[in-house]
Amino acid sequence: MSVGPYHPKPHLRITPEPRLRTHDQEAATPKEVGWSIPRPVGTLGGVEVDVELIPAVASYPIRHAVLRPHQSIEQVPFKEDDEPGTATFGAIERADGAVIGVATVFRDPAPFDAAEAGVPSGAGSNASTWRLRGMATRSDAQGQGIGTLVLNAVFDHVAAEGGDLLWCNARVSAIAFYERAGFRTWGEQWVIPAHGPHVVMWRRIEPGRV
Ligand SMILES: CC(C)(COP(=O)(O)OP(=O)(O)OC[C@H]1O[C@@H](n2cnc3c(N)ncnc32)[C@H](O)[C@@H]1OP(=O)(O)O)[C@@H](O)C(=O)NCCC(=O)NCCS
């Protein structure tokens, strides 16, 4: 399968433009305080990264290489990919348009009772619950904050769509990553053949985050 030319549609731009800021907001001139250019949120190791909505097909090479290398690329699409309301986000290198991180999100009731799991504030109705799938960063770009940028775009999207609960079947190897992003585990671990041990994780999405 060929992904073909990819034309990103600017939608959600995580990377703020670099802007000058003083260490001392009251100071009058750059010389008095020394101006600094804060590192934009999406600049990682000198590489500028935008997070945008992308066509699901643009996420397939990373899904395949990182999550499902034992399968053929024809097997990596999810049935939800082309359903209305499904969103796939990509972290895209500004310099060359390369997609280096991906995640897909869609409405899907949680596999647990929200109140029993401790979801606060009455959140987690079937209509306001979203599922995260296909979260992956290209292997040579992991550990630099790309996944966190993509996750934040997912959180903002879910909140903008009125969602208040996000869950996923997390690989046990990614639990720490999700915990740092505010997820907690639910229930027992289980093994998905060829994918290893998993556990359900969930996170409340605050309506006010967008
Ligand atoms: C899990 C995964 C998506 C996380 O993506 P990522 O881009 O590596 O995530 P981040 O860089 O934001 O965070 C990962 C780590 O980098 C650290 N980090 C974050 N920002 C950083 C920065 N600017 N510089 C260096 N390290 C940073 C984080 O603290 C985190 O530490 P950890 O390795 O101890 O967890 C990615 O590692 C991956 O694709 N793994 C394989 C597939 C997988 O398991 N996917 C999840 C399926 S449920």
The ligand as a MOL file (V3000), in Angstrom:
LIG
                    3D

  0  0  0     0  0            999 V3000
M  V30 BEGIN CTAB
M  V30 COUNTS 48 50 0 0 0
M  V30 BEGIN ATOM
M  V30 1 C 4.4800 5.1870 24.0570 0
M  V30 2 C 4.9110 6.1960 22.9920 0
M  V30 3 C 3.7500 6.4890 22.0570 0
M  V30 4 C 5.3120 7.4970 23.6860 0
M  V30 5 O 5.6970 8.4200 22.6850 0
M  V30 6 P 6.9930 9.3160 22.8900 0
M  V30 7 O 7.0640 10.2640 21.7650 0
M  V30 8 O 8.1700 8.4260 23.1270 0
M  V30 9 O 6.5420 10.0390 24.2270 0
M  V30 10 P 7.2650 11.2360 24.9710 0
M  V30 11 O 8.5980 11.5050 24.4090 0
M  V30 12 O 6.2870 12.3460 25.0370 0
M  V30 13 O 7.4080 10.6230 26.3890 0
M  V30 14 C 8.1500 9.4210 26.5200 0
M  V30 15 C 9.3160 9.6530 27.4130 0
M  V30 16 O 10.1210 10.7220 27.0060 0
M  V30 17 C 10.2840 11.6480 28.0850 0
M  V30 18 N 10.2960 12.9910 27.5080 0
M  V30 19 C 9.2500 13.8120 27.3440 0
M  V30 20 N 9.6390 14.9770 26.7890 0
M  V30 21 C 10.9750 14.8740 26.5800 0
M  V30 22 C 11.9530 15.7490 26.0120 0
M  V30 23 N 11.6500 16.9850 25.5530 0
M  V30 24 N 13.2210 15.2930 25.9050 0
M  V30 25 C 13.5340 14.0570 26.3420 0
M  V30 26 N 12.6490 13.1980 26.9140 0
M  V30 27 C 11.3860 13.6150 27.0210 0
M  V30 28 C 9.1080 11.4230 28.9430 0
M  V30 29 O 9.3870 11.7710 30.2970 0
M  V30 30 C 8.9030 9.9450 28.7950 0
M  V30 31 O 9.7290 9.2450 29.6450 0
M  V30 32 P 9.6310 7.6560 29.7500 0
M  V30 33 O 10.3640 7.0690 28.5860 0
M  V30 34 O 10.3080 7.3030 31.0380 0
M  V30 35 O 8.1740 7.2720 29.6950 0
M  V30 36 C 6.1430 5.7070 22.1820 0
M  V30 37 O 7.1840 5.4350 23.0660 0
M  V30 38 C 5.8590 4.5120 21.3350 0
M  V30 39 O 5.4460 4.6600 20.1810 0
M  V30 40 N 6.0960 3.3060 21.8830 0
M  V30 41 C 5.9100 2.0810 21.1460 0
M  V30 42 C 4.4550 1.8580 20.7910 0
M  V30 43 C 3.5640 1.8760 22.0060 0
M  V30 44 O 3.8120 1.2290 23.0000 0
M  V30 45 N 2.4760 2.6560 21.8760 0
M  V30 46 C 1.4720 2.7310 22.9100 0
M  V30 47 C 0.4700 1.6670 22.6220 0
M  V30 48 S -0.7300 1.5600 23.9180 0
M  V30 END ATOM
M  V30 BEGIN BOND
M  V30 1 1 1 2
M  V30 2 1 2 3
M  V30 3 1 2 4
M  V30 4 1 2 36
M  V30 5 1 4 5
M  V30 6 1 5 6
M  V30 7 2 6 7
M  V30 8 1 6 8
M  V30 9 1 6 9
M  V30 10 1 9 10
M  V30 11 2 10 11
M  V30 12 1 10 12
M  V30 13 1 10 13
M  V30 14 1 13 14
M  V30 15 1 14 15
M  V30 16 1 15 16
M  V30 17 1 15 30
M  V30 18 1 16 17
M  V30 19 1 17 18
M  V30 20 1 17 28
M  V30 21 1 18 19
M  V30 22 1 18 27
M  V30 23 2 19 20
M  V30 24 1 20 21
M  V30 25 1 21 22
M  V30 26 2 21 27
M  V30 27 1 22 23
M  V30 28 2 22 24
M  V30 29 1 24 25
M  V30 30 2 25 26
M  V30 31 1 26 27
M  V30 32 1 28 29
M  V30 33 1 28 30
M  V30 34 1 30 31
M  V30 35 1 31 32
M  V30 36 2 32 33
M  V30 37 1 32 34
M  V30 38 1 32 35
M  V30 39 1 36 37
M  V30 40 1 36 38
M  V30 41 2 38 39
M  V30 42 1 38 40
M  V30 43 1 40 41
M  V30 44 1 41 42
M  V30 45 1 42 43
M  V30 46 2 43 44
M  V30 47 1 43 45
M  V30 48 1 45 46
M  V30 49 1 46 47
M  V30 50 1 47 48
M  V30 END BOND
M  V30 END CTAB
M  END
